[in-house]
Amino acid sequence: MQLIDPDHPFFRPVWRRWATALFPLVWAGIELYGGNPGWAAAFGAAGAYAFWQLVIVGPSDK
């Protein structure tokens, strides 16, 4: 099951893929700094998955 579709037209601009991947990772850092390791882990996992799907795998060349 794929939660994020890198081929969706919304993710065509590169800056949107990077922003969607990095924002949860930055927020995980803020949560960790604030003393909330549970939320930090949740946002870190979401950000890692988004980074994997949108930046590393990226859209297919159809």
C-alpha positions in Angstrom: 0.0 0.0 0.0 1.4 3.4 -1.0 0.5 6.3 1.2 2.2 9.0 -0.9 2.0 9.0 -4.7 5.1 10.7 -6.1 3.4 10.7 -9.5 0.5 12.9 -8.4 0.5 16.3 -10.3 0.8 18.1 -6.9 4.3 16.8 -6.4 5.5 17.7 -9.9 7.5 20.8 -8.7 10.7 19.6 -6.9 10.3 22.2 -4.1 6.9 20.7 -3.1 8.4 17.2 -2.8 11.3 18.6 -0.6 9.0 20.7 1.5 6.6 17.8 2.1 9.5 15.6 3.2 11.4 18.1 5.3 8.6 19.8 7.2 7.7 16.7 9.3 11.4 16.1 10.1 11.8 19.7 11.3 8.7 19.4 13.3 10.0 16.2 14.9 13.0 18.1 16.0 10.8 20.8 17.6 8.8 18.1 19.4 11.9 16.4 20.6 13.3 19.7 21.9 10.0 20.3 23.6 10.3 17.1 25.5 7.7 15.0 23.5 9.5 11.9 22.3 6.3 10.2 21.2 5.3 12.9 18.8 8.9 13.3 17.7 8.9 9.7 16.7 5.6 9.9 14.9 6.6 13.0 12.9 10.1 11.6 12.3 8.6 8.4 10.9 6.2 10.3 8.6 9.0 12.6 7.4 11.3 9.7 6.8 8.7 7.9 4.7 7.9 11.1 2.8 11.6 11.7 2.1 12.0 8.1 0.9 9.0 8.2 -1.4 9.3 11.8 -2.7 13.0 12.5 -2.8 14.9 9.2 -3.0 12.4 7.1 -5.1 10.8 10.1 -6.8 8.3 10.2 -9.6 8.5 7.6 -12.3 9.4 8.7 -15.8 6.3 7.8 -17.7 
